Amino acid sequence: MKKVLIIGASSCLGSNLATYLRRHYLVYGTYAHNRPRIENVPCFQMHLDDETPILGVLKTLKPDTVLYCAGVTDTQLCERDSDLAFALNATYPGTIASALSRFGGRFVYLSSAKVFSGSKGNYVENDFPDPQDIYGSSKRRGEEILKRYENVFILRLPTIFALGSLNQRSMLNRLLRQLWRREQISCISDETRTFVSAHDLCHAIGLLVDADPIHEGIYHLGASHSDTYYGFATRMARIFDIPTKLINPVSGADFHSQSHHHHDLSLGLGELRKQFGFEPEKPDQALKRLQVGLKKGVFVPSS
Ligand SMILES: NC(=O)c1ccc[n+]([C@@H]2O[C@H](COP(=O)([O-])OP(=O)(O)OC[C@H]3O[C@@H](n4cnc5c(N)ncnc54)[C@H](OP(=O)(O)O)[C@@H]3O)[C@@H](O)[C@H]2O)c1
């Protein structure tokens, strides 16, 4: 059985991926501060800094694939501490990929639609990246560093709707909790995004873990449909039987400074479809799957 090491198994996406991938691979996880408890996924603490003994860890575990889910994802923290953002989102993934290349392992990096400015939308893999903020620039720098190594797969993610093992981590958890309490919420109605479920993310990562190395390179986890946060939240409310009048449309300009206002960050489905025949679920289907999972008390519904 292939071994997969998830760096940042405590992240919202990492915990979803660990829960899904353990069905097919031997999965190990790392965390920095928040120990995840995922059955059959041994996790150990590995705080990334300049002293982290990456080589020793890889020598001991010999993973077939390292899946890098750590990072600074809070865009405001990135603006306040750009050194930390560039270290976690670019330098350390490069260090790990470099060490891994000695053992012939594969490196999968989760990048972001925010490597683009949002001036165009429906971005495909060969569109030229033009990040506007520190988060996007640090993810782009990570991509550039990783280009030096073989057997690296970069998956640019849109907005993933996921329930994580740590409640506070997931935007969706927060949104649902407020709506279930019948609290009024504000959602941006003038910025376009692609929304893809954690289930589709897990499926796409499974394809990359098993892909032939000749398929290495950049992929977009895109879709043919896009929406605003307001549109997504009202769609979800309808499916979950929550009154849509609790959701108030607001402008993105009220949330971010003008320079970081990403109008249309939607990702097109290009290479994943072309190379692997990948198709994400339709939004209603994905939300209904999520609803079924929630009723069963699981955060990654089985396929
Ligand atoms: N969520 C999305 O929709 C989305 C979209 C585009 C791209 N991405 C990318 O996908 C990845 C996962 O995103 P997420 O939202 O799931 O992340 P998240 O929940 O914010 O978690 C961040 C992760 O980074 C780890 N971390 C922070 N500082 C660390 C350090 N010094 N050393 C080692 N680990 C450290 C955290 O570990 P502890 O919790 O143990 O401290 C945690 O596992 C990120 O690289 C992000 O850029 C996510």
The ligand as an SDF file (V2000), in Angstrom:
LIG
                    3D

 48 52  0  0  0  0  0  0  0  0999 V2000
   -9.5980   26.1870    2.3550 N   0  0  0  0  0  0  0  0  0  0  0  0
   -9.6040   26.5730    1.0720 C   0  0  0  0  0  0  0  0  0  0  0  0
  -10.6740   26.7870    0.4760 O   0  0  0  0  0  0  0  0  0  0  0  0
   -8.2960   26.7400    0.3240 C   0  0  0  0  0  0  0  0  0  0  0  0
   -8.3120   27.3940   -0.9040 C   0  0  0  0  0  0  0  0  0  0  0  0
   -7.1190   27.5330   -1.5970 C   0  0  0  0  0  0  0  0  0  0  0  0
   -5.9410   27.0020   -1.0870 C   0  0  0  0  0  0  0  0  0  0  0  0
   -5.9350   26.3960    0.1360 N   0  0  0  0  0  0  0  0  0  0  0  0
   -4.6420   25.8520    0.6340 C   0  0  0  0  0  0  0  0  0  0  0  0
   -4.8540   24.5650    1.1860 O   0  0  0  0  0  0  0  0  0  0  0  0
   -4.0360   24.3770    2.3570 C   0  0  0  0  0  0  0  0  0  0  0  0
   -4.9390   24.0040    3.5230 C   0  0  0  0  0  0  0  0  0  0  0  0
   -5.8630   25.0850    3.7490 O   0  0  0  0  0  0  0  0  0  0  0  0
   -6.8180   25.1000    5.0360 P   0  0  0  0  0  0  0  0  0  0  0  0
   -7.7790   26.2240    4.8480 O   0  0  0  0  0  0  0  0  0  0  0  0
   -7.3370   23.7480    5.2700 O   0  0  0  0  0  0  0  0  0  0  0  0
   -5.7170   25.4840    6.1760 O   0  0  0  0  0  0  0  0  0  0  0  0
   -5.9650   25.8590    7.7170 P   0  0  0  0  0  0  0  0  0  0  0  0
   -7.1860   25.1740    8.2140 O   0  0  0  0  0  0  0  0  0  0  0  0
   -5.8390   27.3230    7.8820 O   0  0  0  0  0  0  0  0  0  0  0  0
   -4.7050   25.1700    8.4660 O   0  0  0  0  0  0  0  0  0  0  0  0
   -3.3930   25.6550    8.3930 C   0  0  0  0  0  0  0  0  0  0  0  0
   -2.4350   24.5040    8.6770 C   0  0  0  0  0  0  0  0  0  0  0  0
   -1.0960   24.9910    8.7190 O   0  0  0  0  0  0  0  0  0  0  0  0
   -0.4610   24.4360    9.8690 C   0  0  0  0  0  0  0  0  0  0  0  0
    0.6160   25.2970   10.3270 N   0  0  0  0  0  0  0  0  0  0  0  0
    0.5580   26.6100   10.6330 C   0  0  0  0  0  0  0  0  0  0  0  0
    1.7710   27.0430   11.0530 N   0  0  0  0  0  0  0  0  0  0  0  0
    2.5990   25.9650   11.0020 C   0  0  0  0  0  0  0  0  0  0  0  0
    3.9780   25.7530   11.2950 C   0  0  0  0  0  0  0  0  0  0  0  0
    4.7880   26.7330   11.7100 N   0  0  0  0  0  0  0  0  0  0  0  0
    4.4930   24.5180   11.1190 N   0  0  0  0  0  0  0  0  0  0  0  0
    3.7280   23.5020   10.6650 C   0  0  0  0  0  0  0  0  0  0  0  0
    2.4230   23.6340   10.3750 N   0  0  0  0  0  0  0  0  0  0  0  0
    1.8720   24.8570   10.5410 C   0  0  0  0  0  0  0  0  0  0  0  0
   -1.5480   24.3190   10.9030 C   0  0  0  0  0  0  0  0  0  0  0  0
   -1.1600   23.4210   11.9410 O   0  0  0  0  0  0  0  0  0  0  0  0
   -1.7750   23.5500   13.4600 P   0  0  0  0  0  0  0  0  0  0  0  0
   -3.2640   23.6810   13.3090 O   0  0  0  0  0  0  0  0  0  0  0  0
   -1.4100   22.2510   14.1030 O   0  0  0  0  0  0  0  0  0  0  0  0
   -1.1450   24.7500   14.0630 O   0  0  0  0  0  0  0  0  0  0  0  0
   -2.6760   23.7900   10.0200 C   0  0  0  0  0  0  0  0  0  0  0  0
   -2.5280   22.3930    9.8340 O   0  0  0  0  0  0  0  0  0  0  0  0
   -3.2770   25.6910    2.5670 C   0  0  0  0  0  0  0  0  0  0  0  0
   -1.9850   25.5560    2.0190 O   0  0  0  0  0  0  0  0  0  0  0  0
   -4.0760   26.7180    1.7650 C   0  0  0  0  0  0  0  0  0  0  0  0
   -3.2600   27.7470    1.2610 O   0  0  0  0  0  0  0  0  0  0  0  0
   -7.0730   26.2630    0.8520 C   0  0  0  0  0  0  0  0  0  0  0  0
  1  2  1  0
  2  3  2  0
  2  4  1  0
  4  5  1  0
  4 48  2  0
  5  6  2  0
  6  7  1  0
  7  8  2  0
  8  9  1  0
  8 48  1  0
  9 10  1  0
  9 46  1  0
 10 11  1  0
 11 12  1  0
 11 44  1  0
 12 13  1  0
 13 14  1  0
 14 15  2  0
 14 16  1  0
 14 17  1  0
 17 18  1  0
 18 19  2  0
 18 20  1  0
 18 21  1  0
 21 22  1  0
 22 23  1  0
 23 24  1  0
 23 42  1  0
 24 25  1  0
 25 26  1  0
 25 36  1  0
 26 27  1  0
 26 35  1  0
 27 28  2  0
 28 29  1  0
 29 30  1  0
 29 35  2  0
 30 31  1  0
 30 32  2  0
 32 33  1  0
 33 34  2  0
 34 35  1  0
 36 37  1  0
 36 42  1  0
 37 38  1  0
 38 39  2  0
 38 40  1  0
 38 41  1  0
 42 43  1  0
 44 45  1  0
 44 46  1  0
 46 47  1  0
M  CHG  2   8   1  16  -1
M  END
$$$$
